[in-house]
Amino acid sequence: MVMYDIEMIHEKIYHIFGKIKIPIPPKLKKKYEDEIKFCGLNILPEEVFSTAIFLPLISFLFFFILYLFGLAPISFLFSGLILSFVFFFYFYSYPSFLVKNYRSKAAAEMTLSIIYIGTSLRITGNLENGIVFAAANLSGPLGKDLKRLVSEMQMGRRSIMSIIDELIEKWKVESEEFRDALSLLKSAVGQFESKREEMISTAISLMLDGTKQRMKKYALNLRNPLRILSMFGILLPLLVLVFVPVLIIFLPEMVSTELIIFLYDILLPFAVFIFLSSNLFVKPYSYHQIEAGKIENYKKSKKIVLIVSILVSIVSVLYFSYLLKLEKSFGYMQFIYSLLVVLSIGIPLSLYFLLPSMLNMERNKEIIQIESELPVALFQLSVTSEVGKPIETNLENLLPKINLLKIRALFIRILENIKAFGVSLEEAIKNPKIGVVNLYPSKIIRFSLEMIVEISKRGMISLSTSLRTFSTFLKDADEVNKASDEILSETTSDLQLMGQIMAPLSAGIVVGLMAIVIYIFSLFGEIISENPLPTTSETGYGFNFVLSFLYNIGKQVPFPIFQIIVGIYLIEITLIISYFLSRLNFGEDEISCDFYIGKMLLISLLIYSIVGSSIYFGISSIMNLETIRGLI
C-alpha cells in the first residue's frame, strides 16, 4: 500500500511539472509508453520528459537567485547544481526504476502463485478458484495484476484463458519458468485426472527448480554492485572527510557546513538508496509468509514506541545541544555532548525497531516453525486419513504422531473448537471469532488449512491423496527457501560486514582524528591570542597569519557540527543497508526485519562511539593536550 501511495505522489509531480510539453524523441517516447503501461501509471511520456527538464532547472534557479542576492554562499549554489543533476537523473529514470522494482517484487510472488493455482486446480479441476485465491493472498505487483484480472473476469469481461495468456505475455521476460509453468497449468484443464495431476506436479517442480537457478544467478550478479557500493558509497566518502582541513585551507569559499550537510546527509544517502534499490530490491523468493499486522499488539506497540522514541529523541537532542552551546572553546565536553546528540538520534530510532519486534519475536518464531512443520504434519494427516474415518477422528489420531512438533497446538485448537462450540471443521478454522487462522497469521498456514477444508468435502480418501501431494509441494518450496538463504548469505555477508563493522569503524576513526586536528588548531589559536609574535617581523607576521588561519578551520566547520553530520550520515547509511539486507534475508517477515534493522543500528552506533572516543581521548591523553591548555 505504501508503494502505491508513493506512486501517486510521483504521478502528481509529473502532472504539475509536465503541463508544458517538450517534444520527446520517438524512441524515448516508445520506451516510456511501454514502461508506463507495464506499471499502470497514470501519466504521459511527455510529462515524464518535461518534468525531468523543468524540475532541475527550477531548483537550480532557486539556488542561483539566493546566491545572486547574497542570501547564500557559493557552496550553496554548488549544492543546488548537484541537486539539479540528481533530480534530472531520478525523474528521467523513474519509470525504468519502477519497472525493475515491479519485476523483482513480482518474482518473489511467482513461486507461491504457481503453488496456489496448481494446488487449487488439483482439488477443484478449474483454474478460476486458484486465480481468485492467489489474487487474495498476494499483495505485490503480481497480486495487483491478479486482482484487476479477477475483477474483469467476475464482471464477464474476460475469460480465464485470456487472463492466463495476459499473465504469460507480461511476465515472460522476468521468468521463463513462470511462463512455462502457467502454460502447463492452462493445458492441464480438461485433462484426465492422472494426466492433470502429472502436469500440475511438473509445473510446480519446474517453477521451484527455476527459482533455485534464478537465485544463484541473482546472488552472482550482486557481487560487483556490492563492491562498488562498499568503495564509492561508504568508505571513500568517509576517508574524504579526513581531508576537510586541507580543503578549507585551499578552497575556503567552497567548503562550508552547509555543503558537507548536503553532500553527506542528503545526497550520498539518497544515492546509496537508489543504487541499492536498482540492484537489490527484495528477496526473489520467500517461503515464509507471516502477516505481522495481524499479530496481536504488534502494531499497537510499534505506535507507542514510536511516540515515546520521538519524544525522548527531541528532548535529549535539545538538552545536549543546549549544553553544547555553553562550551565556548573546543575540548572534552564538546566532544562528549556532540556524541550524545548523535546517540540521542540513533538510539531511540534503533529502539523503535527493536522493542516491538523483541516483544513479539517468540510468537513470530513459533509461526515460522509451524510453517516449516506443515509438510510433515500434512503428510501424517494424509496417512491417518487413508482409513476413511471422519476428519475429527483423523485429527485426534494425528496428535500422537506430531507430539514433539509445535504445530500440534494448532490441531489441538481446531479439535477444541469443534468439540466446545459444536461447529464444523470449516467454522473451526475460518470463523472470524474463533477460527484458528486468526491465531496463526500466515498466508501459508491459512492456505494449507483452507485446502484441508476444501479437500475434506470430497471425502477422506481424496483428502489423503491430495494432502500427500500437497505436502510434497510445500516441502520442496521450503527446501528452495533454505537453499535461497544459503546462496544469499554468501553474497550479503560482505554487505553486512560493511554496514555493521566497516562503516562505523571508519566513521569513528575519521571523527577521532578530526577532533585531534581541530583541538590542536584551537590550541594554536589560543597561543597566538595570548602570545602574539611581533608584527614588525615579517616572519612573525606570516607565522601569526598562518596560525590564525589554521585556527579558523575549527570555526568554519565546528567540530560538534562535524561529528553530528558524520553521525547522521552513519545512521542513514546503516538504516539503508540494514533495510535492504533484512528484506533479502527475511522477505516479508516484518518482525524479523525490524529486529535486524534495530540490532544492526545499535551495534553500529556502539562501535562508532567506542572507536571515536578511544582515538580522541587516547591521543589527547598521550599528547597531554589538556595540560598544555592549562599552561597557556
C-alpha positions as CSV (number, residue, x, y, z in Angstrom):
1,M,0.0,0.0,0.0
2,V,2.8,2.4,0.8
3,M,4.4,1.6,-2.5
4,Y,1.3,2.7,-4.4
5,D,0.9,5.9,-2.3
6,I,4.5,6.8,-3.4
7,E,3.5,6.2,-7.0
8,M,0.6,8.6,-6.6
9,I,2.9,11.3,-5.3
10,H,5.2,10.8,-8.3
11,E,2.2,11.0,-10.7
12,K,1.1,14.3,-9.2
13,I,4.7,15.7,-9.6
14,Y,4.7,14.6,-13.2
15,H,1.3,16.2,-13.8
16,I,2.4,19.5,-12.2
17,F,5.8,20.0,-14.0
18,G,4.6,18.3,-17.2
19,K,2.0,20.8,-18.1
20,I,4.4,22.4,-20.6
21,K,5.1,19.6,-23.0
22,I,8.6,19.4,-24.5
23,P,9.0,17.4,-27.8
24,I,10.3,14.0,-27.0
25,P,12.4,11.7,-29.2
26,P,10.3,8.9,-30.7
27,K,12.5,6.1,-29.3
28,L,12.4,7.5,-25.8
29,K,8.6,8.0,-26.1
30,K,8.1,4.4,-27.1
31,K,10.3,3.3,-24.2
32,Y,8.3,5.4,-21.7
33,E,5.0,4.2,-23.1
34,D,6.0,0.5,-22.6
35,E,7.2,1.2,-19.0
36,I,4.1,3.3,-18.1
37,K,1.8,0.6,-19.4
38,F,3.7,-2.1,-17.6
39,C,3.4,-0.3,-14.2
40,G,-0.1,1.0,-14.8
41,L,1.0,4.6,-14.1
42,N,-1.5,7.4,-14.9
43,I,1.0,9.7,-16.7
44,L,2.1,10.5,-20.2
45,P,5.6,10.1,-21.7
46,E,5.7,13.9,-22.4
47,E,5.1,14.6,-18.8
48,V,8.0,12.4,-17.7
49,F,10.4,14.1,-20.1
50,S,9.2,17.6,-19.3
51,T,9.4,17.0,-15.6
52,A,13.0,15.7,-16.0
53,I,13.9,19.0,-17.7
54,F,11.9,21.7,-15.8
55,L,12.2,20.5,-12.2
56,P,16.0,20.5,-12.2
57,L,16.0,23.9,-13.9
58,I,13.6,25.4,-11.4
59,S,15.5,24.0,-8.5
60,F,18.8,25.4,-9.8
61,L,17.3,28.8,-10.5
62,F,16.0,28.9,-6.9
63,F,19.6,28.3,-5.6
64,F,21.0,30.8,-8.1
65,I,18.7,33.6,-7.1
66,L,19.5,33.1,-3.4
67,Y,23.2,33.3,-4.3
68,L,22.7,36.3,-6.6
69,F,21.1,38.4,-3.9
70,G,23.7,37.4,-1.3
71,L,21.4,35.2,0.7
72,A,23.5,32.1,0.3
73,P,27.2,31.3,-0.2
74,I,28.8,29.9,-3.3
75,S,28.8,26.4,-1.7
76,F,25.0,26.6,-1.6
77,L,24.9,27.3,-5.3
78,F,27.2,24.3,-5.9
79,S,24.9,22.1,-3.8
80,G,22.0,23.4,-6.0
81,L,23.8,22.4,-9.1
82,I,24.5,18.9,-7.8
83,L,20.8,18.6,-6.7
84,S,19.6,19.6,-10.1
85,F,21.6,16.7,-11.8
86,V,20.2,14.3,-9.1
87,F,16.6,15.5,-9.9
88,F,17.2,15.0,-13.6
89,F,18.6,11.5,-13.3
90,Y,15.9,10.5,-10.8
91,F,12.8,11.7,-12.6
92,Y,14.2,10.8,-16.1
93,S,14.8,7.2,-14.9
94,Y,11.9,6.7,-12.5
95,P,9.7,4.7,-14.9
96,S,12.7,2.3,-15.7
97,F,13.4,2.1,-12.0
98,L,9.8,1.2,-11.2
99,V,9.7,-1.5,-13.9
100,K,12.8,-3.1,-12.3
101,N,11.1,-2.8,-8.9
102,Y,7.9,-4.4,-10.2
103,R,9.7,-7.3,-11.9
104,S,11.7,-8.0,-8.7
105,K,8.7,-8.0,-6.4
106,A,6.7,-10.0,-8.8
107,A,9.4,-12.6,-9.0
108,A,9.1,-13.0,-5.2
109,E,5.4,-13.9,-5.7
110,M,5.6,-16.1,-8.8
111,T,6.6,-19.4,-7.0
112,L,3.8,-19.0,-4.4
113,S,1.2,-18.1,-7.1
114,I,2.0,-21.3,-9.1
115,I,1.7,-23.4,-5.9
116,Y,-1.6,-21.7,-5.1
117,I,-3.0,-22.1,-8.6
118,G,-1.7,-25.6,-9.1
119,T,-3.0,-26.9,-5.8
120,S,-6.4,-25.4,-6.3
121,L,-6.5,-26.8,-9.8
122,R,-5.7,-30.2,-8.5
123,I,-8.6,-30.1,-5.9
124,T,-11.3,-28.4,-7.9
125,G,-10.3,-29.1,-11.5
126,N,-10.6,-25.5,-12.6
127,L,-8.3,-22.5,-12.8
128,E,-10.7,-19.8,-11.6
129,N,-10.6,-20.8,-7.9
130,G,-6.8,-20.9,-8.0
131,I,-6.5,-17.4,-9.6
132,V,-9.0,-16.0,-7.2
133,F,-7.1,-17.4,-4.2
134,A,-3.8,-16.3,-5.5
135,A,-5.2,-12.8,-6.0
136,A,-6.5,-12.7,-2.5
137,N,-3.2,-13.8,-0.9
138,L,-0.6,-11.9,-3.0
139,S,-0.1,-8.2,-2.3
140,G,2.7,-7.2,-4.6
141,P,2.7,-6.2,-8.3
142,L,1.6,-9.7,-9.4
143,G,-1.1,-9.7,-6.8
144,K,-2.3,-6.3,-8.1
145,D,-2.4,-7.7,-11.6
146,L,-4.4,-10.7,-10.5
147,K,-6.9,-8.6,-8.5
148,R,-7.5,-6.5,-11.6
149,L,-7.9,-9.5,-13.9
150,V,-10.2,-11.3,-11.4
151,S,-12.4,-8.3,-11.2
152,E,-12.7,-8.2,-15.0
153,M,-13.4,-12.0,-15.1
154,Q,-16.1,-11.7,-12.4
155,M,-17.8,-8.9,-14.4
156,G,-17.8,-11.1,-17.5
157,R,-15.3,-9.0,-19.5
158,R,-12.5,-11.7,-19.6
159,S,-12.3,-15.4,-19.8
160,I,-9.9,-17.4,-17.6
161,M,-7.8,-18.4,-20.6
162,S,-7.3,-14.8,-21.7
163,I,-6.2,-13.9,-18.2
164,I,-3.6,-16.7,-18.2
165,D,-2.4,-15.5,-21.7
166,E,-2.0,-11.9,-20.4
167,L,0.0,-13.1,-17.4
168,I,2.2,-15.2,-19.6
169,E,2.8,-12.3,-22.0
170,K,3.5,-9.7,-19.4
171,W,5.8,-11.6,-17.1
172,K,7.6,-13.9,-19.6
173,V,10.7,-11.6,-19.7
174,E,11.2,-11.8,-15.9
175,S,10.7,-15.6,-15.6
176,E,10.7,-18.2,-18.3
177,E,9.8,-20.9,-15.7
178,F,6.7,-18.9,-14.7
179,R,5.7,-18.7,-18.3
180,D,6.2,-22.4,-18.8
181,A,4.5,-23.4,-15.5
182,L,1.4,-21.3,-16.3
183,S,1.3,-22.8,-19.8
184,L,1.3,-26.3,-18.3
185,L,-1.4,-25.4,-15.8
186,K,-3.5,-23.9,-18.6
187,S,-3.1,-27.1,-20.7
188,A,-3.9,-29.3,-17.7
189,V,-7.5,-28.0,-17.7
190,G,-9.8,-30.7,-19.2
191,Q,-7.3,-33.5,-19.0
192,F,-8.0,-36.8,-17.3
193,E,-7.2,-36.7,-13.6
194,S,-4.0,-38.7,-13.8
195,K,-2.7,-36.6,-16.7
196,R,-3.8,-33.4,-14.9
197,E,-2.0,-34.3,-11.7
198,E,1.2,-35.1,-13.6
199,M,1.1,-31.8,-15.4
200,I,0.4,-29.9,-12.2
201,S,3.3,-31.6,-10.5
202,T,5.6,-30.9,-13.4
203,A,4.5,-27.2,-13.4
204,I,5.3,-26.7,-9.7
205,S,8.6,-28.6,-9.9
206,L,9.6,-26.6,-12.9
207,M,8.9,-23.4,-11.0
208,L,10.8,-24.5,-7.9
209,D,13.8,-25.7,-9.9
210,G,13.8,-22.4,-11.9
211,T,13.7,-20.4,-8.7
212,K,16.8,-22.2,-7.4
213,Q,18.7,-21.3,-10.6
214,R,17.5,-17.8,-10.6
215,M,18.6,-17.3,-7.0
216,K,22.2,-18.5,-7.9
217,K,22.3,-16.1,-10.8
218,Y,20.8,-13.3,-8.7
219,A,23.5,-13.8,-6.0
220,L,26.3,-13.8,-8.6
221,N,25.0,-10.6,-10.1
222,L,25.1,-8.9,-6.7
223,R,28.8,-9.2,-6.1
224,N,30.1,-6.4,-8.3
225,P,27.4,-3.8,-7.3
226,L,28.2,-4.5,-3.6
227,R,31.9,-4.0,-4.2
228,I,31.2,-0.6,-5.9
229,L,28.9,0.4,-3.1
230,S,31.5,-0.5,-0.5
231,M,34.2,1.5,-2.1
232,F,32.4,4.6,-3.5
233,G,29.3,4.8,-1.4
234,I,30.6,4.3,2.1
235,L,34.4,4.0,2.7
236,L,35.7,6.6,0.2
237,P,33.3,9.4,1.3
238,L,34.3,8.8,4.9
239,L,38.0,8.9,4.0
240,V,37.5,12.2,2.1
241,L,36.3,13.8,5.3
242,V,39.9,13.4,6.7
243,F,41.0,16.0,4.1
244,V,38.4,18.6,5.1
245,P,41.1,20.7,6.9
246,V,43.2,20.7,3.7
247,L,40.2,21.7,1.6
248,I,39.3,24.5,3.9
249,I,42.9,25.9,3.5
250,F,42.9,25.8,-0.3
251,L,39.1,26.2,-1.0
252,P,37.8,28.2,1.9
253,E,34.8,29.6,0.0
254,M,33.7,26.3,-1.3
255,V,33.9,24.2,1.8
256,S,31.2,25.0,4.4
257,T,29.0,23.3,6.9
258,E,26.0,23.6,4.5
259,L,27.9,21.9,1.7
260,I,29.0,19.0,3.9
261,I,25.5,18.5,5.3
262,F,24.1,18.5,1.8
263,L,26.7,16.0,0.4
264,Y,26.8,13.6,3.4
265,D,23.3,13.8,4.9
266,I,21.2,14.2,1.8
267,L,23.0,13.4,-1.5
268,L,25.1,10.4,-0.5
269,P,22.3,8.5,1.4
270,F,19.9,9.2,-1.5
271,A,22.4,7.9,-4.0
272,V,23.1,4.8,-1.9
273,F,19.4,4.1,-1.6
274,I,18.8,4.5,-5.3
275,F,21.8,2.3,-6.1
276,L,20.7,-0.5,-3.7
277,S,17.1,-0.2,-5.0
278,S,18.3,-0.7,-8.5
279,N,20.4,-3.8,-7.6
280,L,18.8,-5.5,-4.6
281,F,15.1,-4.7,-4.3
282,V,13.7,-7.6,-2.3
283,K,14.3,-11.3,-1.7
284,P,13.3,-13.0,-5.0
285,Y,11.5,-15.8,-3.1
286,S,10.4,-16.4,0.4
287,Y,8.5,-19.5,1.7
288,H,7.6,-17.9,5.0
289,Q,4.6,-15.5,4.6
290,I,3.9,-14.1,8.1
291,E,1.3,-11.4,8.4
292,A,2.8,-9.3,11.2
293,G,0.0,-6.8,11.1
294,K,-2.4,-9.4,12.3
295,I,-0.3,-10.4,15.3
296,E,-2.0,-9.1,18.4
297,N,-0.5,-5.9,19.9
298,Y,2.4,-5.7,17.4
299,K,1.1,-2.6,15.5
300,K,-0.1,-1.0,18.7
301,S,3.3,-1.5,20.4
302,K,5.0,0.0,17.4
303,K,2.9,3.1,17.6
304,I,3.5,3.6,21.3
305,V,7.3,3.0,21.0
306,L,7.4,5.4,18.0
307,I,5.7,8.2,20.0
308,V,8.0,7.6,23.1
309,S,11.1,7.4,20.9
310,I,10.3,10.7,19.1
311,L,9.7,12.5,22.4
312,V,12.9,11.1,24.0
313,S,15.0,11.9,21.0
314,I,13.7,15.5,20.8
315,V,14.2,16.2,24.5
316,S,17.7,14.6,24.5
317,V,18.8,16.5,21.4
318,L,17.6,19.8,22.7
319,Y,19.2,19.2,26.2
320,F,22.6,18.2,24.9
321,S,22.6,20.9,22.2
322,Y,22.0,23.5,25.0
323,L,24.9,22.1,27.0
324,L,27.0,22.2,23.8
325,K,26.4,25.9,23.4
326,L,27.6,26.6,26.9
327,E,31.0,25.3,26.0
328,K,32.9,28.3,24.5
329,S,36.0,26.5,23.3
330,F,36.6,23.0,21.9
331,G,37.5,20.4,24.5
332,Y,36.5,17.1,26.0
333,M,33.0,18.2,26.8
334,Q,32.2,19.4,23.3
335,F,33.2,16.0,22.0
336,I,31.1,14.2,24.6
337,Y,28.0,16.5,24.1
338,S,28.1,16.2,20.3
339,L,28.5,12.5,20.5
340,L,25.5,12.4,22.9
341,V,23.4,14.4,20.3
342,V,24.2,11.7,17.7
343,L,23.3,8.9,20.1
344,S,20.1,10.8,21.1
345,I,19.0,10.5,17.4
346,G,20.2,6.9,16.8
347,I,19.4,5.0,19.9
348,P,15.7,5.9,20.1
349,L,15.5,5.1,16.4
350,S,17.0,1.6,17.0
351,L,14.7,1.0,20.0
352,Y,11.7,1.8,17.7
353,F,12.7,-1.2,15.6
354,L,14.0,-3.4,18.4
355,L,11.4,-3.2,21.2
356,P,8.2,-4.1,19.4
357,S,10.0,-6.9,17.5
358,M,11.6,-8.3,20.7
359,L,8.2,-8.4,22.4
360,N,6.7,-10.4,19.5
361,M,9.8,-12.4,18.5
362,E,8.9,-15.6,20.3
363,R,5.4,-15.6,18.7
364,N,7.0,-14.9,15.3
365,K,9.5,-17.7,15.7
366,E,6.6,-20.1,16.6
367,I,4.7,-19.2,13.4
368,I,7.9,-19.7,11.3
369,Q,8.5,-23.1,13.0
370,I,4.9,-24.1,12.3
371,E,5.2,-23.1,8.7
372,S,8.3,-25.3,8.4
373,E,6.5,-28.2,10.1
374,L,3.4,-28.0,7.8
375,P,4.8,-30.6,5.2
376,V,5.4,-33.2,7.9
377,A,2.0,-32.6,9.6
378,L,0.1,-32.7,6.4
379,F,1.8,-35.9,5.3
380,Q,1.0,-37.6,8.6
381,L,-2.6,-36.4,8.3
382,S,-2.8,-37.9,4.8
383,V,-1.7,-41.2,6.4
384,T,-4.3,-41.1,9.1
385,S,-7.0,-40.2,6.6
386,E,-6.4,-43.4,4.5
387,V,-8.8,-45.5,6.5
388,G,-11.7,-43.2,5.7
389,K,-12.7,-42.2,9.2
390,P,-14.3,-38.8,10.0
391,I,-11.9,-35.8,10.0
392,E,-12.3,-35.3,13.7
393,T,-11.1,-38.8,14.4
394,N,-8.2,-38.4,11.9
395,L,-7.1,-35.2,13.7
396,E,-7.2,-37.0,17.0
397,N,-5.1,-39.9,15.6
398,L,-2.7,-37.3,14.2
399,L,-1.7,-35.8,17.5
400,P,0.4,-38.6,18.9
401,K,2.4,-38.6,15.6
402,I,3.3,-35.0,15.9
403,N,3.8,-35.0,19.6
404,L,7.1,-33.1,19.5
405,L,6.1,-30.5,17.0
406,K,4.9,-27.0,17.7
407,I,2.2,-27.4,15.1
408,R,0.4,-29.9,17.4
409,A,-1.1,-26.9,19.3
410,L,-2.7,-25.7,16.1
411,F,-4.6,-29.0,15.5
412,I,-5.5,-29.2,19.2
413,R,-7.1,-25.8,18.9
414,I,-9.1,-27.0,15.9
415,L,-10.4,-30.0,17.8
416,E,-11.3,-27.8,20.8
417,N,-13.3,-25.5,18.6
418,I,-15.2,-28.4,17.1
419,K,-16.0,-30.0,20.4
420,A,-16.5,-26.9,22.6
421,F,-18.6,-24.9,20.1
422,G,-20.1,-27.8,18.1
423,V,-19.1,-26.2,14.8
424,S,-17.9,-27.8,11.5
425,L,-14.2,-28.1,10.5
426,E,-14.7,-25.1,8.2
427,E,-16.0,-22.9,11.1
428,A,-13.3,-24.2,13.5
429,I,-10.7,-23.0,11.0
430,K,-12.2,-19.9,9.3
431,N,-14.7,-18.4,11.7
432,P,-13.8,-14.7,12.2
433,K,-14.1,-15.0,16.0
434,I,-12.9,-18.5,17.0
435,G,-11.2,-19.6,13.8
436,V,-7.6,-21.0,14.1
437,V,-6.4,-18.9,11.2
438,N,-6.9,-15.8,13.4
439,L,-4.3,-17.1,15.9
440,Y,-1.7,-18.0,13.3
441,P,-1.4,-15.1,10.9
442,S,0.4,-16.6,8.0
443,K,-0.6,-16.9,4.3
444,I,1.0,-20.4,4.0
445,I,-0.8,-21.7,7.2
446,R,-4.1,-20.2,6.1
447,F,-3.8,-21.6,2.6
448,S,-2.9,-25.1,3.9
449,L,-5.9,-25.1,6.3
450,E,-8.3,-23.9,3.7
451,M,-7.0,-26.7,1.4
452,I,-7.8,-29.2,4.2
453,V,-11.4,-27.8,4.4
454,E,-12.0,-27.9,0.7
455,I,-10.4,-31.3,0.1
456,S,-12.2,-32.9,3.1
457,K,-15.6,-32.1,1.4
458,R,-14.7,-34.6,-1.3
459,G,-14.1,-37.5,1.2
460,M,-11.2,-38.8,3.3
461,I,-9.6,-40.9,0.6
462,S,-9.4,-37.8,-1.6
463,L,-8.0,-35.9,1.3
464,S,-5.3,-38.5,1.9
465,T,-4.2,-38.5,-1.7
466,S,-4.3,-34.7,-2.2
467,L,-2.5,-33.9,1.1
468,R,0.3,-36.3,0.3
469,T,0.9,-34.4,-2.9
470,F,0.4,-31.0,-1.4
471,S,2.8,-31.8,1.5
472,T,5.5,-32.7,-1.1
473,F,4.9,-29.3,-2.8
474,L,5.3,-27.4,0.5
475,K,8.4,-29.5,1.4
476,D,10.1,-28.6,-1.9
477,A,9.1,-25.0,-1.5
478,D,10.6,-24.8,2.0
479,E,13.8,-26.5,0.7
480,V,14.1,-23.9,-2.1
481,N,13.7,-21.2,0.6
482,K,16.6,-22.7,2.6
483,A,18.8,-23.0,-0.4
484,S,18.0,-19.4,-1.3
485,D,19.0,-18.3,2.2
486,E,22.3,-20.2,1.9
487,I,23.1,-18.8,-1.6
488,L,22.3,-15.2,-0.5
489,S,24.2,-15.4,2.8
490,E,27.5,-15.9,1.0
491,T,26.9,-12.8,-1.0
492,T,25.3,-10.5,1.5
493,S,27.8,-11.2,4.3
494,D,30.1,-8.6,2.8
495,L,27.4,-6.0,2.9
496,Q,26.5,-6.9,6.5
497,L,30.2,-6.6,7.5
498,M,30.3,-3.2,5.7
499,G,27.3,-1.8,7.4
500,Q,27.8,-3.2,10.8
501,I,31.6,-3.0,11.2
502,M,33.4,-1.1,8.5
503,A,31.2,1.9,8.2
504,P,31.1,2.7,12.0
505,L,34.7,1.9,12.3
506,S,35.7,4.3,9.5
507,A,33.4,7.0,10.8
508,G,34.8,6.6,14.3
509,I,38.4,6.9,13.0
510,V,37.5,10.0,11.0
511,V,35.8,11.7,13.8
512,G,38.5,10.9,16.3
513,L,41.3,12.1,14.1
514,M,39.4,15.2,13.1
515,A,38.8,16.0,16.8
516,I,42.5,15.9,17.5
517,V,43.3,18.1,14.5
518,I,40.8,20.7,15.5
519,Y,41.9,20.5,19.1
520,I,45.5,21.2,18.1
521,F,44.5,24.1,15.9
522,S,42.3,25.6,18.6
523,L,45.3,25.4,21.0
524,F,47.4,27.3,18.4
525,G,44.8,29.9,18.2
526,E,44.8,30.4,22.0
527,I,48.6,30.5,22.0
528,I,48.5,33.3,19.3
529,S,45.9,35.3,21.2
530,E,47.9,35.1,24.4
531,N,51.5,35.4,23.0
532,P,51.4,37.0,19.5
533,L,54.6,37.3,17.6
534,P,55.8,40.9,16.9
535,T,54.0,42.1,13.7
536,T,57.1,44.2,12.8
537,S,58.9,41.0,12.0
538,E,58.0,39.7,8.5
539,T,58.4,36.1,9.7
540,G,56.3,36.8,12.8
541,Y,53.6,38.4,10.8
542,G,53.5,35.5,8.4
543,F,53.6,32.9,11.2
544,N,50.7,34.6,13.0
545,F,48.7,34.8,9.8
546,V,49.2,31.0,9.2
547,L,48.3,30.0,12.7
548,S,45.3,32.3,12.9
549,F,44.1,30.8,9.6
550,L,44.5,27.3,10.9
551,Y,42.7,28.3,14.0
552,N,39.7,29.4,11.8
553,I,39.4,25.9,10.4
554,G,37.7,24.9,13.6
555,K,35.4,27.9,13.3
556,Q,34.5,27.4,9.6
557,V,33.4,23.8,10.3
558,P,32.9,23.5,14.1
559,F,33.8,20.0,15.3
560,P,30.5,19.4,17.1
561,I,28.6,20.1,13.9
562,F,31.1,17.9,12.0
563,Q,30.5,15.0,14.4
564,I,26.8,15.4,14.2
565,I,27.0,15.4,10.3
566,V,29.1,12.2,10.3
567,G,26.9,10.6,12.9
568,I,23.7,11.3,11.0
569,Y,25.3,10.0,7.8
570,L,26.3,6.8,9.6
571,I,22.7,6.4,10.9
572,E,21.3,6.9,7.5
573,I,23.7,4.5,5.7
574,T,23.2,1.8,8.4
575,L,19.4,2.1,8.1
576,I,19.5,1.9,4.3
577,I,21.9,-1.1,4.3
578,S,20.1,-2.9,7.1
579,Y,16.7,-2.3,5.4
580,F,17.8,-4.0,2.2
581,L,19.7,-6.8,3.9
582,S,16.6,-7.5,6.1
583,R,14.4,-7.8,3.0
584,L,16.9,-10.1,1.3
585,N,17.3,-12.3,4.4
586,F,13.7,-12.4,5.7
587,G,11.4,-11.4,2.8
588,E,8.0,-10.3,4.1
589,D,8.7,-11.3,7.7
590,E,8.3,-7.8,9.1
591,I,9.1,-8.6,12.7
592,S,12.4,-10.3,11.9
593,C,13.2,-7.4,9.5
594,D,12.6,-4.8,12.2
595,F,14.7,-6.7,14.8
596,Y,17.6,-7.0,12.3
597,I,17.4,-3.2,11.5
598,G,17.3,-2.2,15.1
599,K,20.1,-4.6,16.1
600,M,22.4,-3.5,13.3
601,L,21.9,0.2,14.0
602,L,22.6,-0.3,17.7
603,I,25.8,-2.2,17.1
604,S,26.9,0.3,14.5
605,L,26.4,3.2,17.0
606,L,28.2,1.3,19.7
607,I,31.3,0.7,17.5
608,Y,31.3,4.3,16.3
609,S,31.2,5.7,19.8
610,I,33.9,3.4,21.2
611,V,36.3,3.9,18.3
612,G,35.8,7.7,18.0
613,S,36.1,8.2,21.8
614,S,39.1,5.8,22.1
615,I,41.1,7.6,19.4
616,Y,40.3,11.1,20.6
617,F,40.8,10.5,24.4
618,G,43.7,8.2,23.8
619,I,45.7,10.5,21.6
620,S,44.9,13.6,23.5
621,S,46.0,12.0,26.8
622,I,49.2,10.8,25.2
623,M,49.9,14.3,24.0
624,N,48.8,15.9,27.3
625,L,46.7,18.4,25.4
626,E,44.7,19.4,28.4
627,T,47.9,20.0,30.4
628,I,49.2,22.2,27.6
629,R,46.0,24.2,27.5
630,G,46.3,24.7,31.3
631,L,49.7,26.2,30.9
632,I,48.6,28.8,28.3
